[in-house]
């Protein structure tokens, strides 16, 4: 009997999970992680990852959407449905829970990692690190949890096929994008497994982005990234504040409403959000407390966000220093990960009850990124958990559906390398490399899965449109 993810060489496991693997005799910890990864293929063959067998208990599309909308602000639900209706790719973006339901019946190696939970192709991008430099990484962690690494990779490759179809690429090009992304993931974990631990952890940091492009062979994407980077450098909270605030008669500042995206809140709600920053302060590293103490709250507004997040409670808070220099924080509701009910079905334990959802999001993000927003933290507002972060902290992103087929292929390889690095922070890269192997069996299987799941998403999107036309689901087209 052997275990995956247990103590090895005095090293503590990332997760509290011990996954028993039968049929290993007495090899146990005497086997190196790469060898144990290879042995896992006997239990879960690489070719098996091509399989998509939907459960008979799979919810109807309308029921899945309605379930995901539960607890959201009702007046924003039609907008969320409208954004999901825009395309099959948009539907996938808003249906992480439905895909998790489907993935729970697919093969998993049993190797645990901190997963994004929503690693589709549009959830990667640029942001400012602690020193204000641009970093390229995963950038959405609402669903992060400890779970099977395969779920992230399968969501990524399926989204690449859908993005390719949306931009008009032919079917071989769409499949090739998924295949090449899977191959790059596999090659990346193999490369990371050969590096010293510190080098692997910090691989391709903010000042070595060109090395990542070179490694992934993403040369067709160079000009696109340069343009996105230039735009991201200008996308700051200060710029947002300059455009979205006005002076008050007493010399202060307030947000100028711009409905439906930016709207006023009641005095009570503003006070609740502002007061919650006191507890948020204690979740930020103590060395940054003097910095936060130099700001005072000026105003609070409600701001609609995202596709999957539409309908959740999200506020922007304007703070200024003594020279009216702005700091804009986003205080965003943190709901339980949509992966949670499906992890047990896949053989993974449910995390302990009672944790703060904002803390889960922040710690998951810090585990997966090389460098994160230093002002990230969490708080509670009116009994609900929230995450807190800088708003528009030099954020920039690539729209995968706007690329050429060649650029999409490059982009898929780039994001797959980033995903592999993120997983290798909490799962042993040698263990992953041993399982993924040297040849293209896994790549081919995941490409087949990606095409099959893209077909499924297109059918689900068609069902959504039918429900909208019949009046079963309210819909407000995005502006």
C-alpha positions as CSV (number, residue, x, y, z in Angstrom):
1,X,0.0,0.0,0.0
2,X,1.3,3.4,-0.9
3,X,0.0,6.9,-0.6
4,X,0.0,10.0,-2.8
5,X,0.4,13.4,-1.2
6,X,1.6,12.1,2.1
7,X,4.7,13.0,4.1
8,X,7.9,12.3,2.1
9,X,11.4,12.9,3.3
10,X,10.3,15.0,6.2
11,X,8.3,17.3,4.0
12,X,4.8,18.2,5.1
13,X,2.0,17.6,2.6
14,X,0.2,20.5,1.1
15,X,-3.3,19.0,1.7
16,X,-4.5,16.9,4.6
17,X,-5.6,14.3,2.1
18,X,-4.1,10.9,1.9
19,X,-5.1,9.0,-1.3
20,X,-4.6,5.3,-1.0
21,X,-3.4,3.5,-4.1
22,X,-3.9,-0.2,-4.3
23,X,-1.6,-2.7,-5.9
24,X,1.8,-1.2,-5.0
25,X,3.0,-4.0,-2.7
26,X,5.6,-2.8,-0.2
27,X,7.1,-0.1,-2.4
28,X,5.7,2.8,-0.4
29,X,7.9,5.8,0.3
30,X,11.0,4.0,-0.9
31,X,9.9,4.8,-4.4
32,X,10.7,8.2,-5.7
33,X,7.8,10.5,-6.7
34,X,8.5,10.2,-10.4
35,X,8.4,6.4,-10.2
36,X,5.2,6.6,-8.1
37,X,3.7,8.8,-10.8
38,X,4.5,6.2,-13.4
39,X,2.9,3.5,-11.4
40,X,-0.3,5.5,-11.2
41,X,-0.7,5.0,-14.9
42,X,-1.4,1.3,-14.2
43,X,-4.5,2.3,-12.2
44,X,-5.6,5.3,-14.3
45,X,-4.2,4.9,-17.9
46,X,-3.4,8.1,-19.7
47,X,-5.7,7.1,-22.6
48,X,-8.7,7.0,-20.2
49,X,-8.7,10.8,-19.9
50,X,-10.4,10.9,-23.4
51,X,-13.6,9.6,-21.8
52,X,-16.6,11.8,-21.2
53,X,-19.5,9.8,-19.8
54,X,-22.2,12.0,-18.5
55,X,-24.0,11.0,-15.4
56,X,-27.7,10.0,-15.6
57,X,-28.2,12.4,-12.7
58,X,-26.8,15.3,-14.7
59,X,-29.1,18.3,-14.2
60,X,-31.0,19.9,-17.0
61,X,-29.4,23.1,-18.3
62,X,-32.2,25.3,-16.9
63,X,-32.0,23.6,-13.5
64,X,-28.2,24.0,-13.5
65,X,-28.4,27.7,-14.3
66,X,-31.1,28.3,-11.7
67,X,-29.1,26.5,-9.1
68,X,-26.0,28.6,-9.8
69,X,-28.2,31.7,-9.6
70,X,-29.5,30.8,-6.1
71,X,-28.4,33.4,-3.5
72,X,-27.4,36.0,-6.1
73,X,-29.1,39.4,-6.3
74,X,-32.3,38.7,-8.3
75,X,-32.2,41.9,-10.3
76,X,-28.8,40.9,-11.8
77,X,-29.7,37.4,-12.7
78,X,-31.1,38.3,-16.2
79,X,-27.8,40.1,-16.9
80,X,-25.9,36.9,-15.9
81,X,-28.0,34.8,-18.1
82,X,-27.6,37.3,-21.0
83,X,-23.8,37.1,-20.7
84,X,-23.9,33.3,-20.7
85,X,-26.1,33.4,-23.8
86,X,-23.6,35.3,-25.8
87,X,-21.8,32.2,-27.1
88,X,-21.0,28.6,-26.2
89,X,-17.6,29.9,-24.8
90,X,-19.5,32.4,-22.6
91,X,-21.8,29.6,-21.5
92,X,-18.8,27.5,-20.4
93,X,-17.4,30.5,-18.5
94,X,-20.6,30.8,-16.5
95,X,-21.1,27.1,-15.8
96,X,-18.1,25.9,-13.8
97,X,-20.4,24.0,-11.5
98,X,-22.1,22.1,-14.3
99,X,-18.7,21.1,-15.7
100,X,-17.5,20.1,-12.2
101,X,-20.6,17.8,-12.1
102,X,-19.5,16.3,-15.4
103,X,-15.8,16.0,-14.4
104,X,-16.6,14.1,-11.2
105,X,-17.3,10.9,-13.3
106,X,-14.1,11.2,-15.3
107,X,-10.8,9.5,-14.4
108,X,-8.5,11.1,-11.9
109,X,-4.9,10.1,-11.1
110,X,-5.5,10.8,-7.4
111,X,-2.7,13.5,-7.2
112,X,-4.0,16.4,-5.2
113,X,-3.2,20.0,-6.0
114,X,-4.5,23.5,-5.2
115,X,-6.7,24.0,-8.3
116,X,-8.1,27.2,-9.7
117,X,-11.5,25.5,-10.3
118,X,-12.3,27.7,-13.2
119,X,-9.2,27.6,-15.4
120,X,-10.8,28.5,-18.7
121,X,-8.7,30.4,-21.3
122,X,-10.0,33.8,-20.3
123,X,-9.0,33.5,-16.7
124,X,-5.4,34.2,-17.3
125,X,-3.9,37.6,-17.5
126,X,-1.6,40.4,-16.3
127,X,-1.6,42.2,-13.0
128,X,0.7,44.2,-10.8
129,X,2.8,42.4,-8.3
130,X,4.0,43.7,-5.0
131,X,6.6,45.9,-6.6
132,X,4.3,47.2,-9.3
133,X,5.8,45.0,-12.1
134,X,3.6,43.2,-14.5
135,X,3.1,39.5,-13.8
136,X,1.4,37.0,-16.1
137,X,-0.6,34.2,-14.4
138,X,-3.9,32.8,-13.5
139,X,-6.1,35.6,-12.2
140,X,-9.5,34.3,-11.0
141,X,-9.7,32.1,-7.9
142,X,-13.4,32.3,-6.8
143,X,-13.6,28.5,-7.1
144,X,-10.2,27.5,-5.8
145,X,-9.9,24.4,-3.6
146,X,-7.7,21.3,-3.1
147,X,-8.7,18.8,-5.8
148,X,-7.7,16.9,-9.0
149,X,-5.3,18.8,-11.2
150,X,-6.9,17.2,-14.3
151,X,-10.1,19.2,-13.8
152,X,-8.2,22.5,-14.4
153,X,-6.4,21.2,-17.5
154,X,-9.6,19.7,-19.0
155,X,-11.5,23.0,-18.5
156,X,-8.6,24.8,-20.2
157,X,-8.4,22.6,-23.2
158,X,-12.2,22.5,-23.7
159,X,-12.3,26.3,-23.5
160,X,-9.6,26.5,-26.2
161,X,-11.7,24.5,-28.6
162,X,-14.8,26.7,-28.0
163,X,-12.7,29.8,-28.4
164,X,-11.3,28.5,-31.6
165,X,-14.7,27.7,-33.0
166,X,-15.9,31.2,-32.1
167,X,-13.1,32.9,-33.9
168,X,-13.7,30.7,-37.0
169,X,-10.9,28.3,-36.9
170,X,-11.4,25.0,-38.6
171,X,-11.9,21.8,-36.5
172,X,-8.3,20.5,-36.9
173,X,-6.9,23.8,-35.7
174,X,-9.2,23.8,-32.6
175,X,-8.2,20.2,-31.8
176,X,-4.5,21.1,-32.3
177,X,-4.8,24.0,-29.8
178,X,-6.1,21.6,-27.2
179,X,-3.4,19.0,-28.0
180,X,-0.6,21.5,-28.0
181,X,-1.8,23.0,-24.6
182,X,-1.8,19.5,-23.1
183,X,1.6,18.8,-24.5
184,X,3.0,22.0,-23.1
185,X,1.5,21.2,-19.6
186,X,3.2,17.8,-19.7
187,X,6.6,19.2,-20.9
188,X,6.4,22.0,-18.3
189,X,5.9,19.7,-15.3
190,X,8.8,17.6,-16.6
191,X,11.0,20.7,-16.8
192,X,10.0,21.9,-13.4
193,X,10.8,18.5,-11.9
194,X,14.4,18.9,-12.9
195,X,14.9,22.3,-11.3
196,X,15.9,23.2,-7.7
197,X,12.8,23.8,-5.6
198,X,13.2,27.6,-5.4
199,X,13.9,27.9,-9.1
200,X,10.8,25.8,-9.9
201,X,8.6,27.9,-7.6
202,X,9.6,31.2,-9.1
203,X,9.9,30.0,-12.7
204,X,9.0,32.7,-15.2
205,X,8.4,35.5,-12.8
206,X,7.4,39.0,-13.7
207,X,10.8,40.0,-15.1
208,X,11.3,36.8,-17.1
209,X,8.0,36.7,-19.0
210,X,10.0,36.5,-22.3
211,X,11.5,33.2,-21.1
212,X,8.0,31.8,-20.7
213,X,7.1,32.9,-24.2
214,X,10.3,31.3,-25.5
215,X,9.7,28.1,-23.6
216,X,6.1,27.8,-24.8
217,X,7.0,28.8,-28.3
218,X,4.4,31.5,-28.3
219,X,6.1,33.8,-30.8
220,X,2.9,34.6,-32.7
221,X,1.6,36.1,-29.4
222,X,4.4,38.5,-28.7
223,X,2.8,41.5,-30.3
224,X,-0.5,40.7,-28.7
225,X,1.1,40.5,-25.2
226,X,3.0,43.7,-25.8
227,X,-0.2,45.6,-26.6
228,X,-2.0,44.0,-23.6
229,X,0.9,44.9,-21.3
230,X,0.9,48.5,-22.5
231,X,-2.8,48.8,-21.8
232,X,-2.5,47.0,-18.4
233,X,0.1,49.5,-17.2
234,X,-2.5,52.3,-17.7
235,X,-5.3,50.3,-16.1
236,X,-5.0,51.4,-12.5
237,X,-7.2,52.2,-9.6
238,X,-6.1,55.8,-9.7
239,X,-7.2,56.1,-13.3
240,X,-10.6,54.5,-12.5
241,X,-10.9,56.9,-9.6
242,X,-10.1,59.9,-11.8
243,X,-12.9,58.8,-14.3
244,X,-15.5,57.6,-11.8
245,X,-15.4,60.1,-8.9
246,X,-16.4,63.7,-8.3
247,X,-15.7,66.3,-5.6
248,X,-18.3,66.8,-2.9
249,X,-19.2,70.2,-1.4
250,X,-17.2,69.5,1.7
251,X,-14.1,68.8,-0.3
252,X,-14.3,65.0,-0.2
253,X,-14.8,62.6,-3.1
254,X,-17.6,60.2,-4.1
255,X,-18.4,57.8,-6.9
256,X,-20.4,59.1,-9.8
257,X,-23.1,56.5,-10.6
258,X,-22.9,54.8,-14.0
259,X,-25.7,52.3,-13.9
260,X,-26.1,49.4,-14.4
261,X,-22.4,48.7,-13.8
262,X,-21.6,51.3,-11.0
263,X,-24.4,52.3,-8.7
264,X,-25.0,53.9,-5.3
265,X,-25.6,52.0,-2.1
266,X,-27.6,53.0,1.0
267,X,-25.9,54.7,3.8
268,X,-26.3,51.6,5.9
269,X,-24.6,49.4,3.3
270,X,-21.8,51.9,2.9
271,X,-21.2,51.9,6.6
272,X,-21.2,48.1,6.8
273,X,-18.6,47.8,4.0
274,X,-16.5,50.6,5.4
275,X,-16.5,49.2,8.9
276,X,-15.5,45.8,7.6
277,X,-12.1,47.2,6.6
278,X,-11.1,47.2,10.2
279,X,-11.2,43.3,10.3
280,X,-9.7,43.2,6.8
281,X,-6.7,45.1,8.0
282,X,-5.8,42.2,10.3
283,X,-5.7,39.7,7.3
284,X,-3.0,41.8,5.5
285,X,0.7,41.3,6.4
286,X,1.5,43.4,9.5
287,X,4.3,45.2,7.7
288,X,1.7,46.8,5.4
289,X,-0.5,48.1,8.3
290,X,1.2,51.5,8.4
291,X,0.5,51.9,4.7
292,X,-3.2,51.2,5.1
293,X,-3.3,53.5,8.1
294,X,-2.5,56.4,5.8
295,X,-5.8,56.1,3.9
296,X,-9.4,57.0,4.9
297,X,-12.6,55.9,3.4
298,X,-14.3,58.4,1.1
299,X,-17.1,56.4,-0.6
300,X,-18.5,53.0,-1.3
301,X,-20.4,51.9,-4.5
302,X,-21.8,48.7,-5.9
303,X,-20.1,47.4,-9.1
304,X,-21.2,44.5,-11.3
305,X,-18.4,42.1,-12.2
306,X,-17.5,39.2,-14.5
307,X,-19.7,36.5,-16.1
308,X,-19.7,33.8,-13.6
309,X,-19.7,36.4,-10.8
310,X,-22.6,38.5,-12.0
311,X,-25.2,38.7,-9.2
312,X,-22.8,38.3,-6.4
313,X,-22.3,41.3,-4.0
314,X,-19.3,43.3,-5.0
315,X,-18.3,46.8,-3.9
316,X,-15.6,49.3,-4.7
317,X,-14.3,51.4,-1.9
318,X,-12.6,54.7,-2.5
319,X,-9.9,55.7,0.0
320,X,-7.5,58.6,-0.2
321,X,-4.3,59.7,1.5
322,X,-3.6,63.1,2.9
323,X,-2.7,64.4,-0.6
324,X,-5.9,63.0,-2.1
325,X,-3.9,60.1,-3.7
326,X,-6.5,57.3,-4.3
327,X,-6.6,53.7,-3.3
328,X,-9.5,51.7,-4.7
329,X,-10.3,48.4,-3.0
330,X,-12.8,45.8,-4.3
331,X,-14.8,44.0,-1.6
332,X,-16.3,41.0,-3.4
333,X,-18.6,38.3,-2.0
334,X,-16.9,34.9,-1.6
335,X,-19.4,32.1,-2.2
336,X,-18.5,28.4,-1.5
337,X,-16.6,26.8,-4.4
338,X,-18.9,25.2,-6.9
339,X,-16.5,22.2,-6.9
340,X,-17.2,21.2,-3.3
341,X,-20.2,19.0,-3.8
342,X,-18.5,17.1,-6.6
343,X,-15.1,16.4,-5.0
344,X,-16.4,13.5,-2.8
345,X,-17.9,11.9,-5.9
346,X,-14.4,12.0,-7.4
347,X,-12.8,10.5,-4.3
348,X,-11.5,13.7,-2.7
349,X,-12.5,14.6,0.8
350,X,-14.7,17.6,1.5
351,X,-12.7,20.4,3.2
352,X,-13.4,21.0,6.9
353,X,-16.5,23.0,7.7
354,X,-16.4,26.5,9.1
355,X,-13.7,28.1,7.1
356,X,-14.1,31.7,5.8
357,X,-14.7,31.6,2.1
358,X,-12.7,34.9,1.5
359,X,-9.8,33.3,3.3
360,X,-10.1,30.2,1.1
361,X,-9.9,32.4,-2.1
362,X,-7.0,34.5,-0.9
363,X,-4.9,31.5,0.4
364,X,-5.7,29.5,-2.8
365,X,-4.5,32.4,-4.9
366,X,-1.3,32.8,-3.0
367,X,-0.6,29.1,-3.3
368,X,-1.0,29.2,-7.1
369,X,0.6,32.5,-8.1
370,X,4.3,33.3,-8.1
371,X,3.4,36.8,-6.7
372,X,0.1,38.2,-5.6
373,X,-1.5,41.5,-4.7
374,X,0.1,42.3,-1.3
375,X,-3.1,44.0,-0.2
376,X,-5.3,40.9,-0.6
377,X,-7.3,39.9,2.4
378,X,-10.7,39.0,3.6
379,X,-13.6,40.3,5.8
380,X,-17.2,39.8,6.7
381,X,-20.0,42.2,5.8
382,X,-23.4,41.8,7.3
383,X,-22.8,38.1,8.0
384,X,-21.4,37.2,4.6
385,X,-17.8,36.4,3.7
386,X,-15.9,38.7,1.3
387,X,-12.5,38.8,-0.3
388,X,-10.7,42.2,-0.6
389,X,-8.1,43.2,-3.2
390,X,-6.9,46.2,-5.1
391,X,-9.2,47.2,-7.9
392,X,-7.7,47.4,-11.4
393,X,-4.3,46.6,-10.2
394,X,-2.7,47.0,-13.7
395,X,-4.9,44.1,-14.9
396,X,-4.9,43.1,-18.5
397,X,-6.2,40.1,-20.4
398,X,-6.2,38.5,-23.8
399,X,-9.6,37.6,-25.3
400,X,-8.9,34.2,-26.7
401,X,-11.9,34.4,-29.1
402,X,-10.4,37.4,-30.8
403,X,-7.1,35.8,-31.8
404,X,-6.1,34.2,-35.0
405,X,-5.9,30.4,-35.1
406,X,-2.1,30.5,-34.8
407,X,-2.2,33.0,-31.9
408,X,-4.8,30.8,-30.2
409,X,-2.5,27.9,-30.4
410,X,0.3,29.9,-28.9
411,X,-2.0,31.3,-26.2
412,X,-3.1,27.8,-25.2
413,X,0.5,26.7,-24.8
414,X,1.3,29.8,-22.8
415,X,-1.6,29.3,-20.4
416,X,-0.9,25.6,-20.0
417,X,2.6,26.4,-18.9
418,X,1.3,28.8,-16.4
419,X,-1.2,26.3,-15.1
420,X,1.5,23.6,-14.8
421,X,3.6,26.0,-12.7
422,X,0.6,26.9,-10.5
423,X,-0.1,23.2,-9.8
424,X,3.5,22.4,-9.1
425,X,3.4,24.8,-6.2
426,X,1.3,22.3,-4.2
427,X,1.7,19.0,-6.1
428,X,5.2,17.5,-6.6
429,X,6.2,18.3,-10.1
430,X,8.1,15.0,-10.3
431,X,5.0,13.1,-9.3
432,X,3.0,14.9,-12.0
433,X,5.8,14.4,-14.6
434,X,6.0,10.7,-13.8
435,X,2.3,10.3,-14.4
436,X,2.0,12.5,-17.5
437,X,4.9,10.7,-19.2
438,X,7.2,11.4,-22.1
439,X,5.0,10.6,-25.1
440,X,1.8,12.2,-26.4
441,X,-0.8,9.7,-25.1
442,X,-2.1,12.2,-22.5
443,X,-2.1,15.0,-25.0
444,X,-4.1,13.0,-27.5
445,X,-6.6,11.9,-24.8
446,X,-7.1,15.4,-23.6
447,X,-7.6,16.8,-27.1
448,X,-10.3,14.2,-27.7
449,X,-11.9,15.1,-24.4
450,X,-11.8,18.8,-25.3
451,X,-13.6,18.3,-28.5
452,X,-16.3,16.1,-26.9
453,X,-16.8,18.6,-24.1
454,X,-17.0,21.5,-26.5
455,X,-19.7,19.7,-28.4
456,X,-21.5,19.2,-25.1
457,X,-21.2,22.9,-24.2
458,X,-22.6,23.9,-27.6
459,X,-25.6,21.7,-27.0
460,X,-26.0,23.2,-23.5
461,X,-25.8,26.7,-24.9
462,X,-28.5,25.8,-27.5
463,X,-30.7,24.5,-24.6
464,X,-30.1,27.8,-22.8
465,X,-31.2,29.8,-25.8
466,X,-34.3,27.7,-26.1
467,X,-35.2,28.3,-22.5
468,X,-34.7,32.1,-22.9
469,X,-36.9,32.2,-26.0
470,X,-39.6,30.2,-24.2
471,X,-39.5,32.6,-21.2
472,X,-38.2,29.9,-18.8
473,X,-35.2,32.0,-18.0
474,X,-35.1,35.8,-17.7
475,X,-32.5,37.4,-20.0
476,X,-31.0,40.8,-20.3
477,X,-28.5,41.2,-23.2
478,X,-25.2,42.7,-22.1
479,X,-24.7,46.4,-23.0
